[in-house]
């Protein structure tokens, strides 16, 4: 446990000043050009960090979808008292700062039996934190999507006097684009966070270093110019992925739900 904590703490120290600490010893114009070359040539270290980030985010967001989508749908279709309060709680949890979620996940792992603390500083801990971040986002959006379809089609389904299972299947079929948008939003939430990853995994090179943490804190490389170029390349890759996920989710939402500025 102590060794894991020491590794996490050690990786956090260079990130206090962040990428700005690399600027005095680096040529900014050259770093921008080098960042473009790293992206075009698929630099091995860049590719390693990107692939690790995608694997962790897909694992965490995928697990969140397995639980969050049916949870939100069941809540929307339920007539039990307290449904609105539960939906409000999901929305509140979705707005929690990532660092708070990461600290909670770290404490849970540290207190877990059977060597749970040994997972700190591992990709599995990162996936757990991102799962906890994405779960309320996915569930809240699934609730909103199915609730909207229920309000739209409830009168028609009652007039048709169809069975409950048929009505459920109809609502879920109509809500499929919005449910897929909810899944993409969960993935975007997991992929772009920084605080939770640093709290449970640090930014250990070749172990827990993700696009977000490496771009924010600056990769620990001997050459400041290469470190800055890699940070810029990772930030650019992360921005492209985030914008693509946002665009896809916006296109999948029904027109009435799309943001006004989209």
VOBA-1610 file (N, C-alpha, C; in pm, whole numbers, padded with zeros to 5 digits, always signed):
BEGIN
Unk+00084-00121+00000Unk+00000+00000+00000Unk+00087+00125+00000Unk+00194+00122+00088Unk+00279+00239+00096Unk+00351+00263-00036Unk+00396+00152-00099Unk+00464+00169-00226Unk+00373+00227-00332Unk+00247+00183-00336Unk+00153+00239-00433Unk+00131+00387-00409Unk+00112+00423-00283Unk+00090+00564-00251Unk+00209+00650-00287Unk+00329+00597-00262Unk+00449+00673-00297Unk+00458+00696-00447Unk+00422+00593-00526Unk+00428+00609-00672Unk+00329+00715-00719Unk+00207+00711-00662Unk+00106+00810-00702Unk+00150+00950-00664Unk+00201+00966-00542Unk+00245+01098-00496Unk+00360+01149-00582Unk+00451+01060-00618Unk+00565+01103-00698Unk+00523+01152-00834Unk+00422+01090-00892Unk+00378+01134-01025Unk+00299+01263-01017Unk+00248+01298-00899Unk+00168+01419-00887Unk+00256+01543-00877Unk+00382+01528-00828Unk+00466+01645-00805Unk+00495+01726-00931Unk+00530+01663-01044Unk+00558+01743-01163Unk+00436+01816-01213Unk+00318+01771-01180Unk+00198+01832-01232Unk+00150+01953-01157Unk+00224+01991-01047Unk+00179+02108-00971Unk+00181+02232-01059Unk+00286+02247-01136Unk+00293+02362-01227Unk+00232+02331-01362Unk+00214+02203-01390Unk+00151+02164-01515Unk+00241+02187-01634Unk+00179+02196-01750Unk+00254+02212-01874Unk+00332+02343-01875Unk+00286+02443-01800Unk+00357+02572-01797Unk+00500+02557-01748Unk+00528+02452-01669Unk+00665+02431-01621Unk+00759+02391-01734Unk+00702+02342-01845Unk+00785+02302-01958Unk+00819+02418-02050Unk+00743+02527-02040Unk+00759+02637-02135Unk+00895+02706-02131Unk+00952+02736-02010Unk+01080+02809-02010Unk+01191+02737-02086Unk+01192+02604-02085Unk+01300+02532-02152Unk+01265+02480-02290Unk+01154+02526-02346Unk+01110+02472-02474Unk+01082+02585-02573Unk+01097+02553-02700Unk+01063+02645-02809Unk+00917+02617-02847Unk+00827+02712-02822Unk+00684+02688-02841Unk+00650+02660-02987Unk+00706+02739-03077Unk+00677+02719-03219Unk+00724+02581-03265Unk+00844+02544-03221Unk+00895+02412-03258Unk+00809+02302-03196Unk+00764+02325-03072Unk+00683+02224-03004Unk+00551+02201-03077Unk+00491+02309-03128Unk+00366+02295-03204Unk+00389+02214-03330Unk+00497+02244-03401Unk+00528+02167-03521Unk+00559+02021-03488Unk+00634+02000-03380Unk+00665+01863-03339Unk+00538+01788-03298Unk+00445+01857-03235Unk+00319+01793-03195Unk+00244+01743-03318Unk+00241+01825-03424Unk+00177+01782-03548Unk+00245+01660-03607Unk+00378+01657-03601Unk+00451+01541-03654Unk+00424+01415-03571Unk+00415+01432-03440Unk+00385+01317-03355Unk+00249+01257-03390Unk+00153+01344-03419Unk+00020+01296-03456Unk+00021+01228-03592Unk+00091+01289-03688Unk+00090+01235-03824Unk+00167+01104-03835Unk+00272+01090-03754Unk+00354+00969-03762Unk+00312+00864-03661Unk+00208+00892-03583Unk+00160+00798-03480Unk+00275+00755-03389Unk+00334+00854-03323Unk+00445+00829-03231Unk+00410+00717-03134Unk+00500+00620-03111Unk+00468+00505-03025Unk+00422+00543-02885Unk+00489+00640-02821Unk+00448+00680-02686Unk+00311+00747-02688Unk+00287+00831-02787Unk+00157+00895-02804Unk+00048+00789-02824Unk+00074+00693-02913Unk-00024+00588-02940Unk-00050+00505-02815Unk+00055+00477-02738Unk+00039+00398-02615Unk-00054+00468-02517Unk-00035+00598-02497Unk-00117+00672-02402Unk-00261+00683-02452Unk-00278+00706-02583Unk-00412+00717-02640Unk-00487+00584-02626Unk-00420+00474-02660Unk-00485+00343-02651Unk-00519+00307-02507Unk-00429+00340-02413Unk-00459+00313-02272Unk-00579+00396-02227Unk-00584+00520-02268Unk-00696+00607-02231Unk-00828+00552-02285Unk-00827+00509-02411Unk-00948+00454-02471Unk-00991+00325-02403Unk-00894+00239-02370Unk-00928+00112-02304Unk-00990+00137-02168Unk-00932+00228-02091Unk-00985+00257-01958Unk-01124+00322-01968Unk-01137+00420-02058Unk-01265+00491-02071Unk-01375+00398-02122Unk-01343+00313-02220Unk-01443+00221-02273Unk-01484+00118-02168Unk-01389+00075-02086Unk-01423-00019-01979Unk-01515+00045-01877Unk-01477+00163-01829Unk-01559+00231-01729Unk-01695+00272-01781Unk-01696+00333-01901Unk-01824+00378-01958Unk-01910+00260-02001Unk-01847+00153-02049Unk-01924+00035-02088Unk-01996-00026-01970Unk-01925-00040-01858Unk-01989-00092-01737Unk-02100+00002-01689Unk-02076+00133-01702Unk-02178+00231-01661Unk-02304+00217-01747Unk-02286+00190-01876Unk-02402+00173-01965Unk-02480+00047-01930Unk-02409-00061-01896Unk-02476-00186-01861Unk-02569-00169-01742Unk-02532-00080-01650Unk-02615-00056-01532Unk-02702+00067-01550Unk-02644+00174-01603Unk-02714+00303-01608Unk-02830+00308-01705Unk-02816+00246-01823Unk-02925+00252-01921Unk-03051+00181-01870Unk-03042+00056-01822Unk-03164-00005-01768Unk-03214+00063-01641Unk-03121+00114-01560Unk-03164+00183-01438Unk-03246+00307-01471Unk-03196+00388-01565Unk-03270+00508-01604Unk-03402+00476-01670Unk-03403+00372-01755Unk-03526+00333-01823Unk-03630+00282-01724Unk-03588+00197-01630Unk-03682+00145-01530Unk-03738+00256-01443Unk-03652+00352-01409Unk-03698+00464-01327Unk-03801+00548-01403Unk-03779+00567-01534Unk-03872+00645-01614Unk-04006+00575-01630Unk-04005+00442-01634Unk-04128+00367-01654Unk-04199+00334-01523Unk-04133+00362-01413Unk-04192+00331-01282Unk-04294+00436-01242Unk-04391+00394-01165Unk-04490+00486-01109Unk-04476+00496-00958Unk-04367+00446-00904Unk-04346+00444-00760Unk-04324+00586-00707Unk-04366+00612-00584Unk-04339+00745-00526Unk-04189+00767-00509Unk-04148+00891-00522Unk-04007+00922-00510Unk-03929+00913-00640Unk-04001+00887-00750Unk-03933+00875-00879Unk-03863+01005-00916Unk-03931+01117-00895Unk-03870+01246-00927Unk-03750+01276-00840Unk-03757+01238-00711Unk-03644+01262-00622Unk-03524+01178-00663Unk-03549+01054-00705Unk-03440+00968-00751Unk-03375+01025-00877Unk-03458+01075-00968Unk-03404+01136-01090Unk-03322+01260-01058Unk-03370+01339-00961Unk-03294+01456-00920Unk-03161+01419-00856Unk-03160+01310-00781Unk-03035+01263-00720Unk-02935+01220-00827Unk-02984+01155-00933Unk-02895+01116-01042Unk-02833+01239-01109Unk-02916+01341-01132Unk-02864+01463-01194Unk-02761+01531-01105Unk-02785+01529-00973Unk-02689+01590-00880Unk-02558+01512-00880Unk-02566+01380-00880Unk-02445+01298-00882Unk-02367+01317-01013Unk-02440+01337-01122Unk-02373+01359-01251Unk-02293+01488-01253Unk-02327+01582-01165Unk-02259+01711-01163Unk-02143+01715-01063Unk-02118+01605-00991Unk-02009+01605-00894Unk-01874+01628-00963Unk-01785+01706-00900Unk-01651+01724-00958Unk-01577+01590-00963Unk-01504+01565-01071Unk-01431+01438-01083Unk-01337+01410-00967Unk-01273+01514-00912Unk-01180+01491-00802Unk-01252+01432-00681Unk-01374+01477-00655Unk-01451+01423-00542Unk-01482+01275-00564Unk-01520+01242-00685Unk-01549+01101-00718Unk-01422+01017-00706Unk-01310+01072-00750Unk-01184+00999-00741Unk-01142+00974-00597Unk-01159+01075-00513Unk-01125+01057-00371Unk-01214+00951-00308Unk-01345+00955-00340Unk-01438+00854-00286Unk-01399+00715-00333Unk-01364+00702-00462Unk-01323+00571-00514Unk-01194+00524-00448Unk-01101+00615-00427Unk-00976+00579-00361Unk-00997+00533-00219Unk-01083+00602-00144Unk-01113+00562-00007Unk-01182+00426-00004Unk-01273+00403-00100Unk-01343+00274-00107Unk-01245+00160-00134Unk-01150+00183-00225Unk-01051+00080-00253Unk-00960+00057-00133Unk-00919+00166-00067Unk-00829+00153+00047Unk-00895+00075+00161Unk-01028+00091+00176Unk-01100+00024+00284Unk-01149-00114+00245Unk-01138-00149+00117Unk-01192-00277+00070Unk-01108-00393+00122Unk-01172-00505+00154Unk-01095-00623+00197Unk-01028-00691+00078Unk-00952-00795+00110Unk-00889-00879+00007Unk-00800-00800-00088Unk-00722-00708-00032Unk-00622-00639-00112Unk-00674-00533-00206Unk-00787-00473-00173Unk-00841-00369-00259Unk-00747-00251-00273Unk-00673-00220-00165Unk-00580-00107-00170Unk-00469-00129-00272Unk-00438-00254-00303Unk-00332-00282-00400Unk-00371-00238-00541Unk-00500-00215-00563Unk-00545-00172-00695Unk-00516-00025-00720Unk-00492+00051-00613Unk-00459+00193-00632Unk-00332+00204-00718Unk-00336+00297-00812Unk-00222+00311-00901Unk-00222+00211-01015Unk-00340+00155-01046Unk-00352+00057-01155Unk-00459+00103-01253Unk-00456+00054-01377Unk-00562+00088-01473Unk-00701+00047-01425Unk-00711-00061-01345Unk-00841-00103-01293Unk-00901+00003-01201Unk-00816+00067-01121Unk-00864+00175-01035Unk-00913+00292-01119Unk-00843+00322-01228Unk-00887+00429-01319Unk-01024+00396-01379Unk-01041+00270-01422Unk-01169+00230-01481Unk-01282+00238-01379Unk-01254+00202-01253Unk-01356+00212-01149Unk-01398+00357-01128Unk-01301+00448-01120Unk-01333+00589-01101Unk-01414+00643-01219Unk-01378+00604-01340Unk-01450+00653-01457Unk-01589+00589-01466Unk-01603+00466-01419Unk-01735+00404-01409Unk-01826+00485-01317Unk-01773+00524-01201Unk-01853+00601-01106Unk-01887+00740-01161Unk-01799+00796-01242Unk-01827+00925-01304Unk-01935+00914-01411Unk-01927+00810-01493Unk-02018+00797-01607Unk-02155+00745-01567Unk-02164+00665-01461Unk-02290+00599-01426Unk-02406+00697-01407Unk-02394+00800-01323Unk-02509+00890-01307Unk-02541+00970-01433Unk-02439+00999-01515Unk-02464+01071-01640Unk-02550+00986-01733Unk-02512+00860-01751Unk-02586+00770-01839Unk-02727+00746-01786Unk-02738+00720-01656Unk-02870+00691-01598Unk-02963+00811-01607Unk-02911+00931-01579Unk-02995+01051-01583Unk-03043+01080-01726Unk-02955+01064-01824Unk-02994+01089-01963Unk-03089+00980-02014Unk-03070+00856-01970Unk-03162+00749-02008Unk-03300+00774-01948Unk-03303+00820-01825Unk-03431+00855-01762Unk-03503+00964-01841Unk-03429+01068-01878Unk-03489+01178-01953Unk-03540+01131-02089Unk-03462+01045-02156Unk-03500+00998-02290Unk-03628+00914-02285Unk-03633+00817-02194Unk-03750+00729-02186Unk-03871+00803-02131Unk-03849+00896-02040Unk-03960+00977-01989Unk-04024+01059-02099Unk-03940+01115-02188Unk-03993+01194-02298Unk-04076+01108-02393Unk-04028+00987-02421Unk-04104+00897-02509Unk-04233+00851-02441Unk-04227+00831-02312Unk-04348+00790-02239Unk-04453+00899-02244Unk-04411+01023-02226Unk-04507+01133-02231Unk-04565+01150-02371Unk-04484+01122-02474Unk-04530+01139-02612Unk-04627+01030-02655Unk-04599+00907-02614Unk-04676+00792-02667Unk-04772+00730-02567Unk-04781+00782-02446Unk-04864+00718-02344Unk-05010+00711-02387Unk-05064+00822-02438Unk-05206+00824-02475Unk-05234+00726-02589Unk-05144+00722-02687Unk-05162+00630-02800Unk-05159+00485-02754Unk-05064+00452-02669Unk-05052+00314-02621Unk-05173+00274-02536Unk-05224+00368-02457Unk-05344+00337-02378Unk-05464+00314-02469Unk-05475+00397-02573Unk-05588+00382-02665Unk-05581+00249-02741Unk-05460+00204-02769Unk-05444+00076-02840Unk-05464-00044-02748Unk-05461-00018-02616Unk-05479-00123-02515Unk-05379-00238-02536Unk-05256-00201-02556Unk-05152-00301-02575Unk-05102-00348-02439Unk-05035-00463-02438Unk-04979-00516-02315Unk-04861-00434-02268Unk-04824-00456-02141Unk-04715-00379-02081Unk-04582-00405-02150Unk-04556-00529-02184Unk-04429-00561-02250Unk-04420-00497-02388Unk-04531-00497-02462Unk-04531-00433-02593Unk-04508-00283-02578Unk-04574-00223-02480Unk-04556-00080-02457Unk-04412-00049-02420Unk-04352-00134-02334Unk-04214-00114-02295Unk-04121-00124-02416Unk-04142-00226-02499Unk-04058-00243-02617Unk-04072-00125-02713Unk-04194-00074-02727Unk-04218+00041-02816Unk-04144+00164-02768Unk-04152+00192-02638Unk-04086+00311-02583Unk-03935+00301-02596Unk-03880+00183-02569Unk-03735+00166-02578Unk-03689+00177-02723Unk-03768+00125-02816Unk-03732+00135-02958Unk-03731+00280-03003Unk-03830+00356-02960Unk-03837+00497-02998Unk-03724+00579-02934Unk-03679+00534-02818Unk-03577+00609-02745Unk-03435+00567-02780Unk-03419+00473-02874Unk-03285+00421-02904Unk-03183+00529-02940Unk-03214+00624-03028Unk-03112+00726-03057Unk-03070+00806-02934Unk-03167+00842-02850Unk-03134+00918-02730Unk-03057+00833-02630Unk-03086+00703-02623Unk-03012+00615-02533Unk-02868+00598-02580Unk-02848+00591-02711Unk-02713+00585-02764Unk-02639+00716-02736Unk-02710+00828-02746Unk-02648+00957-02712Unk-02608+00960-02565Unk-02689+00898-02478Unk-02655+00891-02336Unk-02528+00811-02315Unk-02514+00701-02389Unk-02392+00620-02379Unk-02269+00699-02425Unk-02283+00775-02532Unk-02171+00856-02581Unk-02136+00966-02482Unk-02237+01024-02418Unk-02211+01126-02317Unk-02135+01067-02198Unk-02170+00944-02160Unk-02096+00878-02053Unk-01951+00853-02091Unk-01928+00813-02215Unk-01791+00791-02262Unk-01713+00922-02264Unk-01776+01029-02308Unk-01709+01159-02309Unk-01674+01205-02168Unk-01764+01181-02074Unk-01738+01216-01934Unk-01618+01139-01880Unk-01610+01011-01913Unk-01499+00929-01865Unk-01368+00968-01932Unk-01372+00991-02062Unk-01250+01015-02139Unk-01184+01148-02103Unk-01264+01249-02073Unk-01207+01382-02056Unk-01172+01420-01914Unk-01203+01336-01815Unk-01179+01376-01677Unk-01031+01366-01640Unk-00990+01444-01539Unk-00852+01442-01494Unk-00842+01415-01344Unk-00927+01482-01265Unk-00916+01475-01120Unk-00931+01336-01063Unk-01029+01259-01113Unk-01051+01124-01060Unk-00933+01033-01092Unk-00879+01047-01213Unk-00765+00962-01252Unk-00644+00991-01165Unk-00616+01118-01139Unk-00502+01151-01054Unk-00523+01103-00912Unk-00649+01104-00864Unk-00676+01065-00726Unk-00653+00916-00702Unk-00687+00832-00799Unk-00677+00687-00775Unk-00560+00621-00846Unk-00504+00689-00946Unk-00398+00623-01023Unk-00275+00706-01048Unk-00280+00836-01013Unk-00168+00921-01047Unk-00151+00932-01197Unk-00028+00950-01240Unk+00003+00953-01383Unk+00134+00879-01404Unk+00135+00753-01363Unk+00257+00672-01368Unk+00289+00638-01513Unk+00405+00678-01563Unk+00439+00648-01703Unk+00429+00499-01734Unk+00366+00470-01848Unk+00347+00333-01899Unk+00259+00247-01809Unk+00190+00309-01713Unk+00098+00233-01629Unk-00039+00301-01620Unk-00042+00423-01568Unk-00170+00491-01549Unk-00175+00629-01615Unk-00078+00660-01698Unk-00077+00789-01765Unk-00181+00791-01877Unk-00277+00884-01868Unk-00384+00897-01965Unk-00366+01024-02046Unk-00445+01039-02151Unk-00437+01160-02233Unk-00461+01284-02149Unk-00564+01281-02066Unk-00601+01400-01989Unk-00494+01436-01886Unk-00445+01337-01812Unk-00346+01367-01708Unk-00212+01405-01768Unk-00172+01337-01876Unk-00044+01371-01939Unk-00049+01509-02005Unk-00163+01542-02065Unk-00176+01673-02129Unk-00179+01785-02026Unk-00242+01759-01910Unk-00254+01863-01807Unk-00125+01881-01728Unk-00065+01769-01686Unk+00053+01777-01600Unk+00183+01785-01679Unk+00179+01739-01804Unk+00301+01737-01882Unk+00373+01605-01865Unk+00402+01533-01974Unk+00472+01405-01962Unk+00610+01423-01900Unk+00651+01328-01817Unk+00781+01335-01750Unk+00889+01286-01846Unk+00939+01378-01930Unk+01044+01344-02026Unk+01165+01433-02002Unk+01286+01383-02027Unk+01407+01463-02002Unk+01413+01589-02089Unk+01363+01580-02211Unk+01368+01694-02305Unk+01240+01776-02290Unk+01247+01901-02241Unk+01126+01983-02223Unk+01051+02006-02355Unk+01126+02021-02465Unk+01060+02046-02594Unk+00978+01925-02636Unk+01034+01804-02619Unk+00957+01684-02654Unk+00840+01665-02558Unk+00862+01696-02430Unk+00753+01685-02334Unk+00638+01777-02369Unk+00670+01902-02406Unk+00566+01997-02443Unk+00497+01954-02572Unk+00575+01905-02670Unk+00516+01860-02796Unk+00419+01743-02773Unk+00459+01650-02687Unk+00372+01535-02657Unk+00247+01581-02584Unk+00260+01674-02491Unk+00143+01726-02420Unk+00046+01794-02516Unk+00100+01873-02610Unk+00015+01940-02708Unk-00053+01839-02800Unk+00021+01737-02841Unk-00038+01634-02928Unk-00149+01559-02856Unk-00128+01525-02729Unk-00230+01456-02651Unk-00353+01544-02631Unk-00330+01673-02605Unk-00443+01765-02588Unk-00523+01776-02717Unk-00454+01780-02830Unk-00523+01787-02959Unk-00604+01660-02986Unk-00543+01544-02958Unk-00615+01417-02978Unk-00737+01409-02888Unk-00722+01452-02764Unk-00834+01448-02670Unk-00945+01543-02714Unk-00907+01660-02763Unk-01007+01757-02810Unk-01085+01703-02930Unk-01015+01639-03023Unk-01082+01582-03141Unk-01181+01473-03099Unk-01138+01386-03008Unk-01228+01279-02961Unk-01349+01336-02888Unk-01325+01435-02801Unk-01436+01495-02727Unk-01536+01563-02819Unk-01487+01638-02917Unk-01575+01707-03012Unk-01652+01607-03098Unk-01585+01499-03137Unk-01654+01397-03218Unk-01766+01330-03139Unk-01740+01298-03012Unk-01843+01237-02927Unk-01958+01334-02905Unk-01926+01461-02881Unk-02032+01560-02860Unk-02116+01577-02986Unk-02050+01582-03102Unk-02124+01598-03227Unk-02214+01478-03253Unk-02162+01359-03229Unk-02243+01238-03250Unk-02361+01235-03155Unk-02339+01270-03028Unk-02449+01270-02932Unk-02554+01374-02968Unk-02510+01490-03015Unk-02604+01597-03053Unk-02688+01553-03173Unk-02628+01488-03270Unk-02701+01443-03388Unk-02802+01334-03353Unk-02773+01255-03252Unk-02862+01146-03215Unk-02980+01190-03131Unk-02965+01306-03064Unk-03076+01353-02980Unk-03192+01397-03067Unk-03317+01380-03017Unk-03433+01437-03087Unk-03417+01588-03097Unk-03471+01651-03202Unk-03454+01796-03221Unk-03492+01878-03100Unk-03594+01837-03028Unk-03639+01915-02914Unk-03538+01915-02800Unk-03452+01809-02794Unk-03357+01800-02687Unk-03221+01859-02722Unk-03197+01885-02849Unk-03067+01935-02891Unk-03041+02072-02831Unk-02916+02102-02790Unk-02885+02233-02735Unk-02916+02345-02833Unk-02952+02459-02780Unk-02992+02572-02865Unk-02879+02622-02952Unk-02752+02604-02902Unk-02639+02655-02980Unk-02585+02555-03079Unk-02641+02431-03079Unk-02588+02327-03168Unk-02625+02354-03313
//
